[in-house]
Amino acid sequence: MKMASPTDSVWAVDLGSCALKALRVSAVGQAIQVTGFEVIPHAKILSGKGISALEREELIAISIRQLVQRIGLTDEPLIISVSGQSSFARFVTLPPVEAKKVPEIVRFEAMQQIPFDINEVQWDWQLISPPDSQERRVGLFAVKNEVVNKEIERFTREDLSVAYVQMAPMALYNWLMFERPELMTSEDRPVVVLNIGAECTDLVVCTNNSIWQRSILLGGNAFTEAIADAFKISFEKAEKLKRTAAVSKYARQILQAMKPVFTDLVSEVQKSLGFYTSSNPNARFARVVAMGGGTRLRGLVKYLQQSLQLPVERPDAFKRLPLASNISAAKFHENVPEMAVAYGLAIQGLGQSRLQNNLLPRQVARSLAWAEKTKYFYAAAGLLLVTSLLALGRMGLDVANYNRNEAVRAEVANVISRVQEAQQQLDQERSRGDEVQQRTRKVFERFLYRDTVPRIYRLIMEALPNAKNNPTQAGLYQAFANGDIEAVKAIPRKDRKQIFLTSLTIRYDEDLETARFEDTEWMQRGMQMGYGAMPGRPIVPDARVAPVIPESTGAPEPNRVSGFLVMMEGYSPYRDIGELLDPPGVDNQPQRWGLVTRLMHLDTIEPNCPFVLLDKGNPRHFLIDKGPVDPNNQSMPKGIGVPLPTDESLASTQRPLIDPMTGEIISRSFAVRPMPGRPPMGRPAVAENDYWFVLKFKLAWKDAPKPPSPPVDLTAAGAIADYGRLPAGGQAGPATPGRGDRTTGGLSE
């Protein structure tokens, strides 16, 4: 039975052995947030020694009654969980059959796989593999009728209606897939979730397209019993001693008493992971995420990490589940480890989970559906009665009015006739303008995406060092913009975090996989402006763009990635140009990002940015070259600096390059360093000043539009449509508005 329609708010309840955890999650716009939660400890631990079944049910009823007193009777959907040890899950691969026969095959598989009579269980299934996968892999989920009915009855006794029932391990999978999707990198790099409860530990191995789970019959109670046996005390006193072990003067003895349980737990986990690895030999576990109240035990997480030789993390906050303003953040974060199951249940109730199976008994679901519809039936019946009475009265009035208004109807018919004649004349005039409108649309199709390249240009400019990205040198950027040379020179040149562009080329290509950077370099030949063009002004790059939408007779192939090839050339006075371009290991430190790092996070510059940096690790898609400014270096881009005006008899290559604005030397220079004891003689020393760079990368255009077909006429409209085309043969023509646009202005930021 599949999930009912999602609602705006849902209550998720995880009934554990130590406490009842309830979480209210609401959809607010496109996001979800916590709008209520309750953690109600039971008067006694349900799985403690000496607790009878009758007393256990009474303790549960008291906790649920307290929940009702706190939240009130609610008509919002309630979703509950059943433990992994009292439920069944199996994942099977179906034989290749038609899609319409899948339910029939699934039922057959369920009868074969579920180890109970199919009529004695509540079961459901869900397709796990991607829709386009060649093989269909489905999950079969089942729980015995008496188990699920008992769980539901606990809530119905307190007038709470249960709308969804889910297995706790599957709720953990839903939580991980929603909360930490970045961990799901590969089918061969599964993530392990350990939910250490009081009675048992749920182990769930998760990948994007598969789930494997096992319940280990070891939990927090095993540690408590070990302490009780070692100290010869009652279970309740041992539980209290366990919770205060970190500050107890008997901490060492307590840990020593629990050590065998630590060993047994790790041994069971290793056996389970070993069994999974034997069935999936290519699997290499990425990490372990530990949740549940048992993780509060001092040293448990560290012991797991040392024993399993895997990274083990215990989240203390949820990344994708913000809190409403009325929720106490301190109290909520204190209970985060115990909230994973409730979190997974809640997002299923909102219809945002990966698994949507529901183990609610069908007769209960039908009763809920009819109860929901009953109020609409009463409302519809009342509305029908009122409508019938109004219609009867209206009919009498209409008959009387009709008999009185014969002359009015004749006048109306005359007016309608004249209007129809006028409409026919209007249609004739409009038909004559269809051809003109069609030609006009052809013309304006060329300009639909005229702002795309300027948009990329703006993103690149905002990714360069500026007052926003480097507020500590905001004064430098302001002085540079104002032409205040003295203020600029007041800061040592090698301390200035500036990048000057001398050339910027942007070219569109329908297939970035096969596009080559070499095909872009023709746009730069002979187009560098140099610095002699505007002496004393800020550095001016030469920006060239290829047509945003090239001519095409059809859409790109479906698997192609369309986008832009970008080539940037320039230089920087900063001592470490690598720090400004692509500093390593700063992905989580935005204040230290460089130009390339910001290009990798374009969404921080423009939310929902349609452009993505393509595969930085592939040299076919990303190249960077740099070196000290040296006029004798053939690899250095052109247009950097101007030669120092000295003796004209010297060759220009022997003259150092200087900053046209400040007059400072920016190229390699030679100094004479006196040798001790020999004043007349010296030895040359090379001083490196500024550094040049060449950066080539590709920007994938998400949801790139279909290129328009070329016009078919040679009229004025056709001539306008040719605006922006490259000449035949693909070579650069003269600098016309359609083939490139020379951009001027300071680009020090």
LOKEZA-987532 format. One line per field, with one value per residue (C-alpha): residue in one letter; chain; y negated, x negated, z negated. Coordinates in steps of 0.05 Angstrom, whole numbers, always signed. Each point is the difference from the previous one (the first is absolute). Layout:
// residues N
aa = [a_...] $
ch = [A_...] $
py = [Y_...] $
px = [X_...] $
pz = [Z_...] $
END
This chain:
// residues 749
aa = [m_k_m_a_s_p_t_d_s_v_w_a_v_d_l_g_s_c_a_l_k_a_l_r_v_s_a_v_g_q_a_i_q_v_t_g_f_e_v_i_p_h_a_k_i_l_s_g_k_g_i_s_a_l_e_r_e_e_l_i_a_i_s_i_r_q_l_v_q_r_i_g_l_t_d_e_p_l_i_i_s_v_s_g_q_s_s_f_a_r_f_v_t_l_p_p_v_e_a_k_k_v_p_e_i_v_r_f_e_a_m_q_q_i_p_f_d_i_n_e_v_q_w_d_w_q_l_i_s_p_p_d_s_q_e_r_r_v_g_l_f_a_v_k_n_e_v_v_n_k_e_i_e_r_f_t_r_e_d_l_s_v_a_y_v_q_m_a_p_m_a_l_y_n_w_l_m_f_e_r_p_e_l_m_t_s_e_d_r_p_v_v_v_l_n_i_g_a_e_c_t_d_l_v_v_c_t_n_n_s_i_w_q_r_s_i_l_l_g_g_n_a_f_t_e_a_i_a_d_a_f_k_i_s_f_e_k_a_e_k_l_k_r_t_a_a_v_s_k_y_a_r_q_i_l_q_a_m_k_p_v_f_t_d_l_v_s_e_v_q_k_s_l_g_f_y_t_s_s_n_p_n_a_r_f_a_r_v_v_a_m_g_g_g_t_r_l_r_g_l_v_k_y_l_q_q_s_l_q_l_p_v_e_r_p_d_a_f_k_r_l_p_l_a_s_n_i_s_a_a_k_f_h_e_n_v_p_e_m_a_v_a_y_g_l_a_i_q_g_l_g_q_s_r_l_q_n_n_l_l_p_r_q_v_a_r_s_l_a_w_a_e_k_t_k_y_f_y_a_a_a_g_l_l_l_v_t_s_l_l_a_l_g_r_m_g_l_d_v_a_n_y_n_r_n_e_a_v_r_a_e_v_a_n_v_i_s_r_v_q_e_a_q_q_q_l_d_q_e_r_s_r_g_d_e_v_q_q_r_t_r_k_v_f_e_r_f_l_y_r_d_t_v_p_r_i_y_r_l_i_m_e_a_l_p_n_a_k_n_n_p_t_q_a_g_l_y_q_a_f_a_n_g_d_i_e_a_v_k_a_i_p_r_k_d_r_k_q_i_f_l_t_s_l_t_i_r_y_d_e_d_l_e_t_a_r_f_e_d_t_e_w_m_q_r_g_m_q_m_g_y_g_a_m_p_g_r_p_i_v_p_d_a_r_v_a_p_v_i_p_e_s_t_g_a_p_e_p_n_r_v_s_g_f_l_v_m_m_e_g_y_s_p_y_r_d_i_g_e_l_l_d_p_p_g_v_d_n_q_p_q_r_w_g_l_v_t_r_l_m_h_l_d_t_i_e_p_n_c_p_f_v_l_l_d_k_g_n_p_r_h_f_l_i_d_k_g_p_v_d_p_n_n_q_s_m_p_k_g_i_g_v_p_l_p_t_d_e_s_l_a_s_t_q_r_p_l_i_d_p_m_t_g_e_i_i_s_r_s_f_a_v_r_p_m_p_g_r_p_p_m_g_r_p_a_v_a_e_n_d_y_w_f_v_l_k_f_k_l_a_w_k_d_a_p_k_p_p_s_p_p_v_d_l_t_a_a_g_a_i_a_d_y_g_r_l_p_a_g_g_q_a_g_p_a_t_p_g_r_g_d_r_t_t_g_g_l_s_e] $
ch = [A_A_A_A_A_A_A_A_A_A_A_A_A_A_A_A_A_A_A_A_A_A_A_A_A_A_A_A_A_A_A_A_A_A_A_A_A_A_A_A_A_A_A_A_A_A_A_A_A_A_A_A_A_A_A_A_A_A_A_A_A_A_A_A_A_A_A_A_A_A_A_A_A_A_A_A_A_A_A_A_A_A_A_A_A_A_A_A_A_A_A_A_A_A_A_A_A_A_A_A_A_A_A_A_A_A_A_A_A_A_A_A_A_A_A_A_A_A_A_A_A_A_A_A_A_A_A_A_A_A_A_A_A_A_A_A_A_A_A_A_A_A_A_A_A_A_A_A_A_A_A_A_A_A_A_A_A_A_A_A_A_A_A_A_A_A_A_A_A_A_A_A_A_A_A_A_A_A_A_A_A_A_A_A_A_A_A_A_A_A_A_A_A_A_A_A_A_A_A_A_A_A_A_A_A_A_A_A_A_A_A_A_A_A_A_A_A_A_A_A_A_A_A_A_A_A_A_A_A_A_A_A_A_A_A_A_A_A_A_A_A_A_A_A_A_A_A_A_A_A_A_A_A_A_A_A_A_A_A_A_A_A_A_A_A_A_A_A_A_A_A_A_A_A_A_A_A_A_A_A_A_A_A_A_A_A_A_A_A_A_A_A_A_A_A_A_A_A_A_A_A_A_A_A_A_A_A_A_A_A_A_A_A_A_A_A_A_A_A_A_A_A_A_A_A_A_A_A_A_A_A_A_A_A_A_A_A_A_A_A_A_A_A_A_A_A_A_A_A_A_A_A_A_A_A_A_A_A_A_A_A_A_A_A_A_A_A_A_A_A_A_A_A_A_A_A_A_A_A_A_A_A_A_A_A_A_A_A_A_A_A_A_A_A_A_A_A_A_A_A_A_A_A_A_A_A_A_A_A_A_A_A_A_A_A_A_A_A_A_A_A_A_A_A_A_A_A_A_A_A_A_A_A_A_A_A_A_A_A_A_A_A_A_A_A_A_A_A_A_A_A_A_A_A_A_A_A_A_A_A_A_A_A_A_A_A_A_A_A_A_A_A_A_A_A_A_A_A_A_A_A_A_A_A_A_A_A_A_A_A_A_A_A_A_A_A_A_A_A_A_A_A_A_A_A_A_A_A_A_A_A_A_A_A_A_A_A_A_A_A_A_A_A_A_A_A_A_A_A_A_A_A_A_A_A_A_A_A_A_A_A_A_A_A_A_A_A_A_A_A_A_A_A_A_A_A_A_A_A_A_A_A_A_A_A_A_A_A_A_A_A_A_A_A_A_A_A_A_A_A_A_A_A_A_A_A_A_A_A_A_A_A_A_A_A_A_A_A_A_A_A_A_A_A_A_A_A_A_A_A_A_A_A_A_A_A_A_A_A_A_A_A_A_A_A_A_A_A_A_A_A_A_A_A_A_A_A_A_A_A_A_A_A_A_A_A_A_A_A_A_A_A_A_A_A_A_A_A_A_A_A_A_A_A_A_A_A_A_A_A_A_A_A_A_A_A_A_A_A_A_A_A_A_A_A_A_A_A_A_A_A_A_A_A_A_A_A_A_A_A_A_A_A_A_A_A_A_A_A_A_A_A_A_A_A_A_A_A_A_A_A_A_A_A_A_A_A_A_A_A_A_A_A_A_A_A_A_A_A_A_A_A_A_A_A_A_A_A_A] $
py = [+0_-65_-66_-45_-71_-42_-55_-64_+27_+69_+29_+57_+43_+47_+43_+25_+40_-61_-56_-21_-48_-42_-49_-48_-22_-50_-20_-75_-21_+44_+18_+39_-17_+26_-32_+44_+58_+39_+49_+37_+49_+61_+8_+63_+30_+45_+54_-2_+61_+18_-39_+42_-7_-31_-51_-15_-17_-44_-38_-11_-23_-51_-29_-5_-32_-52_-13_-13_-47_-40_-4_+10_+43_-15_+16_-3_+66_+43_+46_+53_+52_+74_+28_+34_+65_+7_-15_+29_-31_+34_-28_+41_-8_+14_+38_-43_-9_-53_-58_+17_+70_-25_-1_+72_+22_-39_+36_+66_-18_-24_+67_+34_-46_-20_+56_-4_+13_-59_-8_-7_-60_-71_-9_-52_-8_-55_-4_-15_-2_-61_-2_+4_+59_+64_+43_-13_+6_-5_-2_+45_-23_+39_+2_+50_-23_+8_-43_-59_+4_-2_-62_-36_+19_-35_-66_+11_+12_-73_-24_-9_+24_+32_-14_+32_+58_+8_+45_-36_+22_-27_-66_-4_+9_-55_-45_+11_-9_-66_-28_+21_+12_-22_+65_+42_-6_+70_+68_+28_-50_+17_-38_+39_-27_+28_-17_+25_+6_+30_+71_+6_-34_-12_+5_-28_+1_-55_-18_-39_+63_+53_+12_+56_+3_+44_-5_+16_+23_-43_-70_-46_+51_+48_-53_-12_+74_+6_-56_+30_+68_-31_-45_+47_-53_-6_-14_-70_-19_+27_-42_-62_+17_+11_-68_-35_+40_-59_-39_+59_+16_+72_-17_+48_+59_-16_+0_+64_+33_-22_+20_+71_-30_-50_+59_+41_-59_-14_+74_+4_-63_+29_+66_-38_-43_+61_+36_-61_-3_+73_-13_-66_+11_-68_-38_-45_-32_-76_-14_+18_-48_+17_-20_+20_-9_+53_-47_-43_+53_-29_+26_+42_-41_-1_+75_+14_-43_+35_+70_-8_-41_-45_-73_-2_-63_-17_-59_-52_-41_+9_-38_+0_-5_-72_-17_-46_-62_+30_+61_+1_+15_+21_+51_+27_+9_+36_+54_+2_+70_+31_-37_+35_+50_-54_-45_+55_+13_-74_-12_+62_-31_-63_+41_-18_+67_+50_+59_-9_+69_+2_+60_-29_+55_-9_+1_-56_-40_+9_-22_-62_-16_+7_-40_-55_+2_+1_-74_-16_+43_-39_-66_+22_+22_-66_-39_+41_-15_-75_+0_+36_-51_-59_+31_+10_-73_-25_+39_-34_-69_+16_+22_-65_-43_+37_-14_-75_-12_+19_-69_+1_+68_-27_-60_+47_+44_-61_-21_+70_+1_-66_+25_+63_-40_-44_+62_+29_-64_+0_+72_-17_-58_+44_+56_-51_-14_+73_+1_-64_+27_+65_-37_-45_+60_+29_-64_-2_+73_-20_-44_+48_+16_-63_-10_+69_-20_-65_+43_+46_-62_-28_+66_+2_-72_+15_+60_-43_-31_-60_-37_+52_+60_-33_-55_-9_-35_-38_-65_+26_+15_-67_-37_+38_-16_-74_-2_-18_+24_-21_+38_+61_-3_-9_+75_+43_+28_+73_-10_-23_+54_-22_+36_-39_+30_-14_+46_+35_+46_+34_+50_+41_+74_+50_+58_-18_+72_-7_-75_-19_-61_-5_-19_-60_-29_-29_-51_-29_-7_-72_-25_-17_-74_-5_-59_-53_-11_-34_-25_-16_+36_+65_+65_+13_+71_+21_+39_+41_+42_+50_+1_+22_+44_+24_+18_+69_+41_+39_+11_+28_+75_+17_+24_-60_-54_-70_-60_-48_+3_-56_-23_-51_-32_-50_-10_-17_-39_+46_+41_+67_+0_+71_-25_-48_+51_+69_+8_+73_+26_-61_+28_-11_-69_-50_-58_+34_+20_-18_-16_+74_+18_-52_+25_+68_-31_-46_+10_-43_-57_+10_+46_+55_-19_+36_+10_+54_+7_+64_+54_-40_+63_+15_-37_+1_-44_-41_-27_-50_-26_-54_-29_-63_-59_+3_-33_+54_+56_+22_+33_-66_-31_-63_-68_+1_-66_-50_-3_-47_-64_+0_-5_+12_+37_+58_+54_+0_+71_-26_-51_+21_-6_-49_-13_-55_-29_+1_+5_+59_+55_+63_+45_+38_-49_+4_-33_-5_+30_-20_+57_-4_-29_-16_-66_-9_+69_+28_+59_-6_+18_+13_-32_+28_-51_+12_+67_+15_+53_+34_+33_+42_+33_+22_-21_+49_-34_+36_+6_-33_-22_+31_-42_-35_+18_-52_-45_+20_-69_-56_-58_-52_+47_+54_-48_-16_+75_+6_-48_+37_+56_+21_-5_+63_+46_-17_-54_-65_-58_-74_-26_-9_-4_+71_+34_-29_-59_-38_-15_-58_-18_+17_+74_-1_+31] $
px = [+0_-31_-6_+60_-2_-53_+24_-28_-15_-10_-14_-52_-5_-58_+21_-66_-16_-25_+44_+53_-28_+50_-18_+46_-27_+35_-10_-12_-4_-52_-34_+18_-12_+11_+62_+6_-33_+8_-46_+39_-42_+38_+8_-43_-41_+48_-52_-27_-1_+64_+46_+60_+38_+59_-43_-36_+66_+21_-66_+9_+72_-22_-53_+49_+51_-52_-13_+74_+2_-58_+19_+75_+43_-22_+29_-69_-28_-36_-56_-30_-55_-7_-67_-46_-1_+76_+5_-27_-35_-28_-27_+7_-13_+60_-5_+8_+75_+46_+14_+74_-18_-47_+53_+18_-72_-13_+58_-28_-69_+32_+33_-67_-44_+42_-8_+73_+68_+14_+68_-30_-43_+6_-48_-19_-52_-38_-45_-71_-40_+2_+58_-49_-38_-1_+16_+57_-19_+57_+4_+50_+21_+45_+22_+47_+71_-1_-63_+25_+70_-29_-42_+60_+46_-46_+15_+73_+15_-20_+42_-60_+8_-60_-8_-68_-41_-73_-58_-51_-60_+35_+14_-75_-14_+50_-34_-70_+22_+35_-48_-68_+7_-72_-23_+32_-57_-2_+33_-68_-8_+58_+14_+16_+52_-2_+60_-18_+64_+15_+19_-34_-44_+26_-55_+18_-48_+22_-14_+41_+32_-5_+13_-24_+21_-9_+23_-55_+29_-48_+16_-4_+33_-59_-47_+47_+4_-75_-6_+54_-36_-68_+23_+55_+53_+70_+14_+27_-61_-46_+36_-10_-73_-10_+29_-46_-62_-37_+1_+0_-59_+9_-7_-57_+35_+64_-36_-36_+67_+28_-61_+24_+65_-41_-38_+63_+34_-60_-6_+73_-8_-63_+36_+58_-46_-41_+63_+20_-70_+1_+63_-27_-75_-11_+30_-46_+36_-6_+18_+44_+54_+17_+68_+45_-4_-54_-50_+1_-44_-68_-53_+48_-8_-76_-2_+42_-46_-63_+29_+34_-56_+53_+19_+56_+41_+55_+41_+19_+45_+42_-24_+65_+51_+2_+39_+60_-8_+40_-45_-56_-63_-40_+53_+9_-75_-6_+46_-25_-33_+68_+40_-25_+57_+53_-34_+4_+73_+18_-29_+38_+64_-16_-11_-74_-32_-35_+41_+76_+24_+55_+15_+66_+54_+46_+64_-27_-20_+70_+32_-43_+17_+75_-4_-35_+52_+61_-3_-4_+62_+40_-24_+15_+71_+15_-28_+41_+64_-14_-18_+64_+43_-37_+6_+75_+10_-45_+37_+66_-32_-32_+66_+34_-57_-3_+72_-9_-62_+17_-19_-66_-18_+12_-46_-53_+3_-10_-61_-29_+7_-39_-54_-9_-9_-52_-35_-5_-31_-49_-20_-13_-47_-36_-12_-36_-49_-17_-57_-31_+8_-34_-59_-5_-3_-56_-39_+9_-17_-73_+3_+35_-65_-40_-13_-32_-72_+5_+27_-61_-45_+33_-9_-74_-9_+34_-45_-63_-31_+42_+25_+54_-46_-58_+28_-68_-26_+63_-39_-49_+56_+33_-66_-13_+69_-10_-69_-33_-70_-31_+52_-11_-76_+7_+14_-61_+10_-8_+54_+52_+52_+18_+10_-6_+31_-32_+45_+66_+30_+68_+23_+64_-3_+56_-44_-50_-26_-31_-13_-73_-33_-45_+61_+11_-70_+14_+44_-59_-51_-16_+53_-40_+4_-64_-10_-23_+72_+22_-61_+13_+66_+19_-14_+46_+13_+20_+65_+22_+63_+24_+74_+41_+46_-38_+37_+29_+50_+22_-6_-64_-1_+35_-64_-41_-18_+5_-35_-58_-75_-34_-72_-28_-69_-30_-48_-3_-49_+15_-58_+38_+44_+21_+34_+42_+16_+10_-22_+2_+43_+45_+67_+31_-33_+34_-42_-62_+30_-37_+26_+7_+31_+55_+11_+12_+53_+37_+64_-30_-7_+67_+51_+25_-55_+11_-75_-44_-76_-11_-46_-58_-42_+1_-55_+47_+48_-45_-71_-40_-70_-39_-70_-39_+8_-59_+1_-48_+48_+38_+54_+20_+64_-6_+23_-32_-32_-38_-76_-38_-14_-77_-55_+31_-64_+19_+44_+70_-11_-57_+44_+41_+76_+34_+70_+29_+38_-51_-64_-24_-42_+43_-48_-62_-56_-75_-35_-75_-18_-71_-46_-38_-70_+11_+38_-8_+27_+69_+43_+70_+59_+70_+58_+70_+56_+69_+27_+39_+53_+42_+65_+43_+64_+69_+67_+57_+67_+55_+64_-33_+52_+8_-38_+47_-2_-29_+48_+19_+4_-48_+45_-15_+26_-47_-58_+15_+4_-72_-23_-51_-18_-72_-27_-1_-56_+2_-55_+4_+24_-7_+20_+74_+53_+22_-69_-29_+6_-61_+14_-35_-4_-42_-1_-45_+55] $
pz = [+0_+22_-36_-5_+25_-37_-47_-27_-70_-31_-68_-1_-62_-17_-59_-31_-63_-38_+26_+49_+53_+39_+56_+36_+68_+45_+73_+5_+73_+33_-66_-62_-73_-70_-30_-61_-37_-64_-37_-54_-41_-25_-74_+7_+56_+38_+11_-71_-45_-35_+47_+17_+66_-36_-36_+66_+34_-58_+3_+75_-10_-53_+47_+59_-47_-19_+74_+12_-60_+29_+73_-5_+45_+71_+68_+31_+28_-51_+23_-46_+6_-14_-22_+49_-41_+5_+74_+65_+60_+61_+66_+63_+74_+45_+65_+63_+11_+26_-47_-7_-25_-55_-56_+16_-1_-65_-35_+23_-27_-66_-10_+12_-41_-61_-52_-22_+30_+45_-32_-70_+16_+24_+58_+51_+54_+37_+61_-24_+65_+45_+50_+59_-29_+41_-61_-48_-73_-50_-76_-35_-70_-48_-72_-34_-10_-76_-5_+41_-29_-70_+17_+30_-58_-49_+34_+17_-74_-10_+60_+46_+72_+32_+74_+16_-27_+19_-21_-43_+44_+62_-37_-14_+75_+17_-52_+29_+72_-15_-52_+28_+76_+10_-32_+55_+50_+29_-3_-21_-58_-46_-65_-64_-49_-71_-43_-69_-41_-68_+23_+67_+51_+71_+53_+68_+60_+48_+72_+50_+29_-53_-74_-46_-73_-60_-73_-51_-66_-40_-25_-59_-47_+10_-27_-59_-16_+3_-52_-43_+0_-14_-58_-26_+4_+29_+74_-16_-41_+54_+53_-42_-11_+75_+17_-50_+15_+30_-65_-49_-44_+22_+74_+11_-34_+39_+67_-19_-15_+67_+41_+17_+28_+41_+28_+14_+35_+45_+15_+23_+42_+33_+15_+32_+42_+19_+24_+41_+31_+18_+41_+28_+10_+32_-59_-42_-58_+0_-73_-58_-26_-72_-28_-59_-75_-6_+34_-63_-34_-14_+48_+43_+64_-7_-14_+62_+43_-25_+5_+68_+31_+31_-12_-51_-10_-50_+26_-52_+47_+63_+62_+40_-56_-28_-63_-4_-43_-57_-7_-52_+40_-62_-22_+71_+14_-66_+28_+72_-5_-18_+54_+63_+5_-14_+52_+53_-17_+4_+69_+25_-27_+40_+63_+6_-18_+45_-26_+1_-22_-53_-44_-26_+2_+60_-40_-44_+61_+30_-66_-2_+72_-11_-65_+38_+56_-46_-17_+74_+13_-51_+27_+72_-20_-34_+59_+48_-38_-3_+74_+19_-37_+30_+70_-8_-20_+54_+54_-19_+4_+68_+30_-21_+26_+66_+15_-14_+42_+72_+27_-38_+31_+70_-14_-28_+62_+44_-40_+2_+76_+6_-47_+41_+63_-34_-27_+71_+25_-58_+14_+73_-21_-50_+51_+44_-57_-16_+49_-29_-71_+19_+31_-61_-46_+43_-10_-75_-10_+8_-62_-49_-35_+13_-75_-9_+14_-41_-56_+3_+4_-64_-37_+18_-23_-66_-10_+5_-64_-20_-60_-12_+6_-36_-46_-34_+63_+17_-3_+53_+49_-12_+10_+64_+27_-17_+33_-66_+16_-66_-41_+43_-7_-75_-3_+18_+70_-21_-53_+50_+13_+70_+66_+65_+63_+67_+40_-10_+53_-4_+53_+3_+21_+5_-23_-55_-2_+69_-1_-1_-31_+62_+42_-46_+7_+70_-33_-38_+56_+12_-48_-64_-13_-40_-47_+48_+22_-64_-40_-72_-1_-36_+36_+59_+25_+69_-6_+60_+4_+50_+18_-60_+44_+62_+64_-1_+39_-60_-74_-32_-12_-66_-35_+20_-50_+29_-30_+6_+7_-38_+6_-49_+3_-47_-57_-74_-45_-60_-26_+7_+62_-15_-64_+42_+54_-30_-72_-23_-57_-10_+24_-68_-11_+46_-26_+30_+67_+63_+70_+19_-67_+11_+71_-32_-45_+48_-39_-56_+50_+34_-33_+48_+49_+67_+11_-31_+4_+40_-29_-28_-7_+76_+40_+61_-39_-46_+9_-40_+15_-36_-8_-16_+47_+48_+69_+24_-18_+62_-43_-33_+27_+40_-23_-69_-21_+42_+10_-45_+40_+0_+51_+69_+22_-46_+27_-29_-25_-43_-33_-60_+2_-46_-26_+45_-59_-58_+40_-42_+33_+10_+39_-20_-11_-12_-59_-12_-67_-22_-17_-66_+9_+73_+7_+75_+16_-11_+17_+31_-43_+29_-38_+17_-5_+29_+25_+63_+9_+54_-24_+46_-23_+23_-28_+10_+15_-38_+42_+60_+52_+68_+52_+49_+74_+48_+39_+70_+34_+19_-19_-52_-53_+26_-2_-73_-15_+27_-54_-43_+50_+11_+72_+42_-19_-74_+2_-38_+42_-13_-69_+15_-54_+15_-4_-63_-44_-26_-73_-35_-73_-61_-18_-61_-40] $
END
